[in-house]
């Protein structure tokens, strides 16, 4: 019997991923190393839209956010921002605005007695980039 493809992962999503090569100039300005386009199969779902700020689980204030589900089982389909490892999160363009991945959940390898209950995927929470600020605690 052929395995049925989960319809949640039904479109190509272009991620904008930072590449190595950034550097500091003699004038103490940072020059970005650029970005590459990475296409994943997945789905974009609304999470929270509006004009009022809300506090994210990661400790940021944001106005708008979307869920990005990306099919796969490597754990590297989506990359989230991580200051501790100096990792720059993936970005997407949604409705003409840039969103950045700040939160990430790995849903790969979840099964019971060999039966997969949920298709292997990554879930990234992408926050509207120009309306994102760190909360001072």
Secondary structure, DSSP 8 states (H G I E B T S, - for coil): ------TTS-EEEEEEEE-S--EE-TTS-EE---EEEEEEEEEEEEEE-SSS-EE-TTSEEES-EEEEEEE-SSS-SS---BTTTTB---EEEETTEEEEEEEEEEE-S-EETTEESS--EEEEEEEEGGG-EE---
